């Protein structure tokens, strides 16, 4: 557990501007609307980024040791299952996490012991059992998550949200006062950046999200009955008869052109998984940019007034273990919900709920220390301790 070096933000917000209408933005709008907060979504082309993929898997990659990251992703997965259970776009086919090697099989077995969950939530399967569940032969054992599955992502983020004001325009101006945020000349109590890597233009320099290019391939008439992942992944076919597989992962590349080499790479992942390339009519591939944080945890919460914080916490530059007698409490009227990488389907519902907690002061829906681990303030603290500010 960690005790943050700051006082948490608390906002009496009634009107909020949300920039970006992908998974993070729509989850945030839904969570805040449920709390009685009036939300306006700004996005000229919803589902045009990574949230515009046809399919995505709801998965978790737990570690043997219960690190903050491992705890967050497991709690996010469990929260997402509850949020998606009534969605017409979620398909609870089950999901297989297969071992990539004998050593990885040992690791997954230890993970299962550490999780200590009922079999209806997750259980071990040998290669024969995995093949039966999947409907095609595999040679690896692994974990079966019966309640998980895949989402028709583009359809999900395009769902009607009748209580939300959606303005299909780009944000060309964002300014902050002590008592309000101005977005395109309109006044709000808070603004929340949910537009992934595109948020960089509005961020202070101690926050360094990075782009990660990913290209997903599509293929027709695949017989997979469950979603499956190892180093690569394959979904069952969607309503159009196409399955998704891949995906390439290219850090610091923000281009979305389609590349034959990426499709070839995705097929190489399938050969590792099944011993052969997938056969069938190729569909339309899609490349998009994911947004990753330096520590691969999302950035969720209010931004500090960093000039005042740097003065209040100056001693951290010479003593990283120092604790202030008065913790800084000055926050900008600007929040973020970004940095979800390739697992936004899993993480965005809980992240949105965490924003709601911060705004209203309600009881935490996750381990209380995770609010600090995901706060963007963590990167300012690290920069001070490293003498980078």
Secondary structure, DSSP 8 states (H G I E B T S, - for coil): ----SB-------SEEEEE--SHHHHHHHHHHHHTT-EEEEE-SSTT-SGGG-S-EEE-----SS--HHHHHHHHHHHHHHHHHTT-TTEE---EEEE-SSHHHHHHHHHHHHHH---TTT-EEE-HHHHHHHHTS-----EEEETT-EEE-HHHHHTS--TTSEEE-S----EEE-SS-EEETTEEESEEEE-SGGGGGGGS-TT---EEEEEEEEEEE-----SEEESSSEE----TTSEEEEE---EET-------HHHHHHHHHHHHHHHSS---S-B---EEEEEEE-TTSS-EEEEEE-HHHHHHHTGGGGT-TT---SS-B--EEEEEEEE-BTT-HHHHHHHHHHHHHHHHH----SS-HHHHHHH-THHHHHHHHHTT--
